[in-house]
Amino acid sequence: MDFLFIYLIKSSLSLAILYISYELFFRKEAYFNFSRYFLLFTLLVVIILPFIPYNATQIVSVASIQLGEVIIRSGIPSFTLNEVVISAKDPSNNVVDFNSPYAILFIIYIAGVLFKSLQFIFRLWQIRRLVNKSETIESEGLTFVLTQKGSPTFSFLKWIFIDQQLFEKKDEIEGIISHEKIHSRQGHTFDLIIAELLTIIQWFNPLAYLLKKTIKENHEYITDHEVIENYQSMNAYQLLLVHHSSSIKSNVLTHNFSYSLLKRRLHMMKKSKHPLRFALGMLFIATTMVVIFFACSSPDKKQVDPTGEVSKDSEATFEVVEVMPEYPGGMEALIEYLGSNIKYPDQAKQEGIEGKVFVNFIVEKDGSIGETKVIRGIGGGCDEEAVRVVSQMPDWIPGTQRGQSVRVSYNLPISFKLSDQEKDTIYNVVEVMPAFPGGNEALFSYLSKNIKYPENAKKEGINGRVFINFIIEKSGKVGEVKLLRGIGGGCDEEAMRVVSEMPNWKPGLQDGQPVRVSYNIPIKFALN
């Protein structure tokens, strides 16, 4: 999922840089064939380049070592020994939380891609359907599709769609037919299909749609100049375009005559070339491509060749070597050490915290443990406890590469799990009941000073008792405040507000351990 978002960001940045460059230097120039290939190049760069990694000199391996998961339970510690997993990813990246913002964005993105894909398929089906229901005539390797009811003239692949009545006057519209032949023979449809694929991938990006529109416009400029050079005079062709252009909306995958483009097309027919501006544009583009290459690349970690030489003084950290480090007594002894020494933090117990802590550590050349750090934690003291015990492990037998001792990196997942009883039990009566700071008198004083009689209740003459239930958590915090019975007029909300804002209590105790305790409190609203 992370790769997808990174890809889209890199792709969008590449598109922005190249499209702005085109607008600055080439959009208004008469280098139409060059523009076509530059725009195609832009499409390919935007789609493909973010996939290409840039190799840096940091040395790691193609896989990382994930040790068997250690499970730390509250009460009597227990543990399980899993198989050693060889993974190309950090283990912390393998967990997908479908309630996270990233997952929601991913779902929205995929929905957009599916919608745009179906829209693309539907347009292709419309074209195919039009071909099937219309009369066709083969000529010069192309197929003329004779449409009805004043349909616009356009081309798609080898098909040229033209109104049947207009086709019967083809001698009068030779320039238009020549125009569409050029579209077909030069394969302009393929450019538009690639552009359409980009709008599917980047359906959220306005620049993707602008690029597709620009490609279509440039196709028109190319064909206009081809017609003028080979088939018809400029003045006659311009008059023909004005007379036969149609504002009818057509399929976005096709080329058609449109008034919206006509003014720009007539202007570009008279446009001359400016070599100096073109040369400056090429220099700028060359610089831009270097920027894009480094922007889209990320320092990739170099893979370790197990048969390669290792320098004696090398400080490179390996993740896979010929002879892996070994804990004294083997993997079972390691798991036993961790399970026996890691204690479930009291803070985590009181706050109901459980989950996985991922710890990374280095087995140094001499077998000692160095650079211990948490990759992903859960808080409540669990992270610190995991790091403490891992960093105090006895020396390992070091790993070797080509006969030389080397540093090796390990990832270790440690699960902290509460027992069902500690996690779920809510008491009504315990050995030592929770206490408000200062006692009951301080509690009543707090409530009477902070609860305000709602103006709405005063106006409507509402009085009576509001019953509130709340939980004193193991940490002493007030939680799960809810209304049992109310009287309305804003009194219920006011009572819940003040109760939920109470300071921390001294937690209740059962068998000497903090536990969750439920309280009901009646609050009386009385008018004078």
Buried (B, 14 or more C-beta within 10 A) or exposed (E): EEEEEEBBEBBBBBBBBBBEBBEBBBEEBBBBEBBBEBBBEBBEBBBEBBEEEEEEEEBBBEBBBBBBBBBBBBEEBEBEBBEEBEEEEBBBBEEEEEEEEBEEBBEEBEEBBEEBBEBBEEBBEBBEEBBEEBEEEEEEEBBBBBBEEEBBBBBBBEBBBBBBEBBEEEEEBBBBBBBBBBBBBBEBBEBBBBBBBBBBBBBBBEBBBEBBEBBBBBBBBBBBBBBBEEBBEBEEBBEBBEEBBBEEEBBBBBBBBBEEBBEEBBEBBEBEEBEEBBEEBBEEBEEBBEEBBEBBBEEEBBEBEEEEEBEEEBEBBBBBBBBBBBBEEEBEEBBBBBBEBBEBBBBBBBBBBBBBBBBBBBBBBEBEBEEBBBBBBBBBBBBBBBBBBBBEBEBBBBBBBEEBBBBBBBBBBBBBBBBEEBEEEEBEEBEBBBBBEEEEEEBEEBBEEEBEBBEEBBEEEBBBBBBBBBBBBBBBBBEEBEBEEBBBBBBBBBBBEBBBEBEBBBBBBBEEBBBBBBBEBEBEBEEE
